Amino acid sequence: MDMMLEEELIDLMTFCPQNPDSADIPKKHARITEIGHELYADGVVSRWESNSN
């Protein structure tokens, strides 16, 4: 599940700079925030931090 969220997050973060005039940007930003909350709640963010050291 986390991998799917991470892939979606990458897709969204790629879409936004490539399509700055898109009407979907506010929805995409909201989804990015949702995914961040989900990943943080699942402990994925802390695992990323642990692996970067």
C-alpha positions as CSV (number, residue, x, y, z in Angstrom):
1,M,0.0,0.0,0.0
2,D,2.8,2.4,0.9
3,M,4.5,1.9,-2.4
4,M,1.3,2.7,-4.3
5,L,0.9,5.9,-2.3
6,E,4.6,6.8,-2.9
7,E,4.1,6.2,-6.7
8,E,1.0,8.4,-6.7
9,L,2.8,11.1,-4.8
10,I,5.7,11.1,-7.3
11,D,3.2,11.3,-10.2
12,L,1.4,14.2,-8.6
13,M,4.6,16.0,-7.7
14,T,5.7,15.6,-11.3
15,F,2.4,16.7,-12.8
16,C,2.2,20.0,-10.9
17,P,5.4,21.6,-12.2
18,Q,4.9,20.2,-15.7
19,N,1.3,21.6,-15.9
20,P,1.3,24.8,-13.8
21,D,-1.7,26.3,-15.6
22,S,-3.9,23.2,-15.1
23,A,-7.2,23.7,-13.4
24,D,-6.5,20.4,-11.5
25,I,-3.6,21.9,-9.5
26,P,-5.7,22.6,-6.3
27,K,-7.1,19.1,-6.3
28,K,-3.6,17.6,-6.9
29,H,-2.1,19.7,-4.1
30,A,-4.9,18.5,-1.7
31,R,-4.2,14.9,-2.7
32,I,-0.5,15.5,-2.1
33,T,-1.3,16.7,1.4
34,E,-3.6,13.7,2.0
35,I,-0.9,11.2,0.9
36,G,1.6,13.0,3.2
37,H,-0.7,12.6,6.1
38,E,-1.3,8.9,5.3
39,L,2.4,8.1,4.9
40,Y,3.3,9.9,8.1
41,A,0.6,8.1,10.0
42,D,1.9,4.8,8.7
43,G,5.4,5.6,9.8
44,V,6.8,5.7,6.3
45,V,8.2,9.2,6.8
46,S,10.2,8.1,9.8
47,R,11.6,5.1,7.9
48,W,12.7,7.5,5.1
49,E,14.5,9.6,7.7
50,S,16.1,6.6,9.4
51,N,17.4,5.3,6.0
52,S,18.9,8.7,5.0
53,N,21.3,8.8,7.9
